[in-house]
Amino acid sequence: MLASALRSYPFDAELNLNGFRADWKLSDGTFVEALGFPNDLAYMAKAQLKMKLPARQGIPLIAVTQSDTGDLASIFSTWLPKGATVARASRVEAPD
C-alpha cells in the first residue's frame, strides 16, 4: 500500500492540541503535505506549524506544491513499484 487514510499527526501539547492531519501518510510512516495555497499567509502559517510536528517527533515529511507536479515520479520514487510511471498527478500506473 502506498498511502493510508490514517494520517493524524501525533498529539503534541504545544503544537497539536486540535488533531492536525497530513494529506497522506505513506506506507513507511512518511507524512505528505500538499501545499495548495503557498501564497496565502494564513494558510502557510498553519502549514508551517503542522510541519514542525514531524520534525519534533522524528517522522519523515514531504511537502509538495503545484510546481512539483512535473516531478512527482522522482519525489515519490522510493514508494512506487519498480517500473511504475506517474501518468497524471492523481494516478499511478503499475507495470504489467
N, C-alpha and C positions, 0 to 999 in steps of 0.2 A: 504494500500500500504506500502510495506516495504522500498522501496528506490525510489528516484526521480532522473530524469535526470537533474533537475535544481539544480546544485551543485556548483555554483560560490561562492567563499568567498566574504564577504562584502569588499567594497573599503576601503583602508587604505592609507593615504597619505605617510606613512613611509614604510609600509611592503607590500602593494598590489597595486602598480601602474599599473601592467600588467595584472590583471584579473586572479589570481590563481583560480584553480578549484580543488575541492576534487574528489576522485574517486567515492564516493557515498555520498548522503545526505539521511538520514533515515527519516521516516515519522514524527518524533518529532523534526526535525531540526539538529540532531546529524550528524556531518561530519565524514566520514570514509576515512582514508588514508591507502592504501595497499602499503607498502614499499617493492618494488620488488628488489631493489639493495642496501641493507643495507651496503655492503662492498665498495660501490663506494662513495668516499669522496665528489665529486661534486654533485652527486645525493642527498646525505644525507644533504649537506649544504642547498640546495634548499628546501628539505623536512622540515628541522628544521625551516627555515624561514616561510614556509607555516603553520607549526603547531603553530607558535606564534600567528597567526591571530585569531583562535577560542578563545584562552585564553584571548586575548585582548578584544574581542567582547562578551565574556561570552557564547560562543557556545560550547556545548559538542563535544569532539573529541575522536574517537577510531582509534588507529594506529595498524595495524596488519602486521606481516611478515610471511614468509613461515613457520617459526617454530610454528606459531599459528594455522595452518590449521587443526590440530587434535582437537582443542578446540573451533572451530567456533560456535558450538551449544551453548556452555556456554557463550562465549563472546557476542553473539547476542541474547541470550535467552529473553531479555526484548522485543525484536521486533518480535520474531517468534510467530506464533499462538500456543496456548496450544496444546501439543501433537505432534508438528512438529518435524521432525528429519532432520539433515543435512546428506544427502546421499553422497554427494561429495562437495568439496569446492565451486562448481559453481551451485549447485541445492538444493533447499529446497523442501521437500515433506510434504505437509499438511496432517493432519489426515483425515481419511474418514468421 
